């Protein structure tokens, strides 16, 4: 609820916290005069006067010659508001704890405010807010990966994100053996379509033999796209569960057996990782490699769901420290509590 309110009316949460503080102090110190209240809250009398007038207009406080008191309505409102804001501060503490545990720049934990809204859509909304803050007003290249979560992210993009920004969306890998609408080429094209920006395609298989890999890297259009990708100021990607991604990539049975044997739990950027973040299998691929990530100024990972928790934690063991994560409460709680269900 609070994230929705802040998205529609930025700054509202700050106003709510200030008014809750005023209501709380009146409750503790009533009856109290305006000057004494201003001193306790370290507010100017002018600022406090405007706030008190609003609270009185909503019949949350009574004032007479002895001072101000909360009305019954004010008491119930204060209690409800305190519970709401406590939830927000709890989430903020969890975000800080999760970022510290994972060793990355920041974490954003998305709450399921509306069970009717798809969880991936709620993750996507948070990604859009972060992207809006990260982009400046210069020409910039944004690298994007594929997957079902990234499809939701793409569908949440809107024109205001790139107004006067001259953005270029570039797929961070070639196509994969999966549905066309979750391939990076389509994700980049969809983002460009919804924002009125431009996109490029990377017309190459997602994973190839070593010989074919070398040949494809010499193709002029592929070289050009990869050059744009190397100049990206932001890369948005998801983190996959190892066996799910292996099946999506249609790996050979011997590779599947290898992943099982070595306990692979995560996949990102063509690397399959065990729970300690060790690479246990790697596919030859055309696109952005894990080794290049440290040169990208902004890295934004998005993945949610309790079943993704172990994959998230495994990947973050090798992620550059400036990585930012958008996840949900289900995944966050599993990681923080260490309660994986394999």
N, C-alpha and C positions, 0 to 999 in steps of 0.2 A: 504493500500500500504506500509506504513512504517513498519508495523509489519512483512509483508512478506519480505521486504528488510533486516530487522534485523535478521530474521530467517535464511535467505540464507547467509548473510554476516554480522556476529556479529561485532559491533563496527562502522558500516557504519553511523548510525545516528549521532554519536559523531563527525565523520569527516565532515558530512554535516553541522552540527551546527557551527563548527569551521570555515569552508570556507564561510558560510553565514555571520559570524561575520566579516571576513576579507573583503568580498565584501561590506558589509554595511559601514564599516569604511572608505574604499576607496571612496565610493560614497559620504559620508558626508564631507570628508576632502580633496578631490582631488583638485589640484594635491598634492600628498604626497609621500615622500621618504620612503624607506624601513626601515631605522633606526627609524624615527619618528613613523611609523606605528607599528613597533615592540614594542615601548614604550607604545603606546596607548593601545595595545592589551595584554600587559604583556607577550609577547612571546620572545624567544631568536631569534636573527637574523638568526641563522642557521635553526631553525624550520620554520620561516616565509619565508625564501628564498625557501625552498622546496615547500611550499604551493603556493607561488607566481609563481614559475616556472610551476606548474601544471595549475594554472588558466590562465597564459599567453599562455600556449600550447593549451588550449581549446578556445583561443581567447576571453576570458571573460574580460581581462584587457589589456590596452595599457600602455607602459612605455617609457618615454623619459627623457631628461635631467632635466625637471622640476618636474618629479615625475610620479606617477601612477594614471590612470583614468579608469573608467569602460567603456567598449565598449557598443554599443547598445545591443549586444547579452548578455553582462554581466548584463545589467540592467534588461532585461526581465527574465533572469535566476534567478537573485536575488529575483525578485518579486514572481516568481513561487515557488521558494524554501522557501521563507518566509511564503507563504500561507500554504505550505505542513507541515512545522514544527510548525506553529501556531496551526494547527489541532492536532498535537501530544501533544503539551503542554496543549491544552484545555482538551484533554482526560485525561492527567495525573492529572490535577486539579479536574476533575470530579471523577476520581478514589479515590483521597484523600478525597474528600467531601463525597462520598458514603460510604467509609469505616468508616469515623467518624460518619455519620448518623446512620449506622447500628451497630456501636460499635464493629467492628471486626478488625482483624489484617491488612487485605489488600483486595483490590478489583482490578480485572483486567477487563477492559471493552474492548470487542472485537468489532471492526468496520466491517461493511459489505463492504469489499474492492472489492468483486466480487459477484455480485448478482446471478451469475450462480452457485456459490458454496453454498451448503446447510448450513444454519445458524448453525446447530448443529455440522457440520464438522469444522467450524471455531472456535467454542467454544472448540471443542476437541483438535485442534492444540495448542491452548493456554494452555490447561490442560497438554498436553505432555511436553511443555517447562517448566512449573512450576515443574512437577514431576521430570524432569531431574535435576533441581537445588536442589530439596529437598532430593533426595536420595544420600547417601554417599556410600562408597565402602565396607561396611560391609554387612553381611547377614541381610536381613530385610523382614518383612512381611507387605503386603499391603492389607488392607481390601477394598472391593468394593461392592457397592450396584447395583441395577438393574435399568431398565427403558430404554426408547428410547434414551435419551441423553447419558446415560452410554454406550449404544451400540456403539454410534458414537465415544465416547472416547476410547473404547476398540479397535475399528478398526483403530484408529490413532496411536496406540502404535507400536513401532519398536524395533528391537534387540538392538540398541545402548543404550536404556534406562537402560538395566540391565547388560551390559557387565561387567563381573567380580564382579557383585554385589550380586549374589546368591539370587534373589528375590523369594518370595513365595506369590502368589495371593490367597486370601481367601475370599469367599463370606461372606458378613456381615449380611446376613439373609438367611433363607431357601427359597424354591421356592414359587412362588405366582401363583394365578389363571390367568395367562396371557400367552402371546406367549413365547415359550421356549427360543428364542434368546434374550430376554430382562430380563431373570431371572439372579440373581446374580451368580449362579453356572456357567452359560454359559459365562457371562461377564468375570469372573475370568479365565475360561478355555481359552477364546479367547485372553486375555491379555498375558497369559502364552505362548500360541501358537506363537503369533507374536514376542515375546521377547526371546523365547528360555528358559523361566524360568519354574517354577513348579507351580501347583495350587492344591488346595484341594476342595472337595465338601462338602456341608452341606445338607445332605439328610433328610430334614425335611420340613413339611408344613410351609409357611410363618407365618400363624396365626392359633392357635389351642385352644382347650378348656384348662382351668386351670389344669384339671386332666391329660390330655395328655401331656401338657407342662412339668409337673413334671417328667413324665415317660421318655419322650424323652431326657431330660437333663441328664439322667443316662446312656444313650446309649454310649458305649465306643468311637465309631468313632465321634459321635456328641460332646462328651466332649473334645476329642482331637482337633477337628477343632475349637471349641470355645476357647480352651486354646491358640491356635495359634493366633486367632483373638484378644484376650486380649493383645497379645504382639505386635500388629501392630504398626509400627512407622508412618503410613499414612493411612487415610481412605478417599476414594473418593466417593462422593455421589451426588445425585441430590435432588431437592426439588419439590414435586408434588402439584398440585392443589387438594384440599380436595375431591371434588365430583368425579373428574376423577379417583383418586386413590381408592376411596371407591368402585366405579364400577369395577375397575380392580381387586380389592380384593374380589369382589362379596359379599360385606357385606349384611346382612339381611336388609329388609325394615325398621325395627324398628331402626336400627342403622343409616340408611340413613336419616330417619326422625329426629333423634337426632342431626345429623350433620347440617341439615338444620335449625333446631330450634335454635341451639347455634351459628350459623354463622361461621361454620368451613371454612377456606380458604386455609389451607396448611396441608401437610402431610410429615413427615420425621421420620424415625426410628420407625414406627408403632404408632406415636402420631399424632392426628388430632388437629390442632390449630385454634383458632379464630384470628381475625386481631390484637389482643393485645398480641398474643403469648401464650395465656392460653390454656392448654390441655383440650379439651372438650370430647375427646373419645380416648381410647387406646385399642389396640388389643394385646392379649397374643401372643407372637411370639418367635421364636427361632432365636437368632442372637444378634447382637450388640444393646444395649439399649442406649437411650439418656443419661442416667445417667453415662454411661461409657465413654462418649466422652471427658470429661475433662482430662482423663488419657492418651488419645492418643496424641502424640507430634504434629502431623500435621493433620489438617482437611481441606479438599479441597472440597468445594461445587461448583457445576456447574449447572446453570439454566439460560435460556434466553427467550426472547420474552415478549412483553408487557403484555400478559395474565398471565405471571408467576410473575409479579412484586409484587402483593400483597402477594402471597405465600412466596416469598423470604423475604420480609420485616417482615412478621409475624414470620417466622421461626427464623430469625436473632435476634428477641427479646429474644429468649431463648438459642441461640447458644453460645458455649464457646467463649471467646474473642479472642482466637488464631485462630479462623476460617478464612480461606481465601476463597474468592468468585471469580469465573469466570462467568461473565455475558456479555450481549451485550448492545448496546446503547439503544435499544428499552426499555428494562427493566429498565436500569439505569435512563433514562430520566423520566419515569413514577414515579419511586421511589423518585427521587430528586425533582420532581415537585408536587408529591402527587396527581396525576391525574389518579385515578383508574376508570376503566370502569367495573362495575359488571354485 
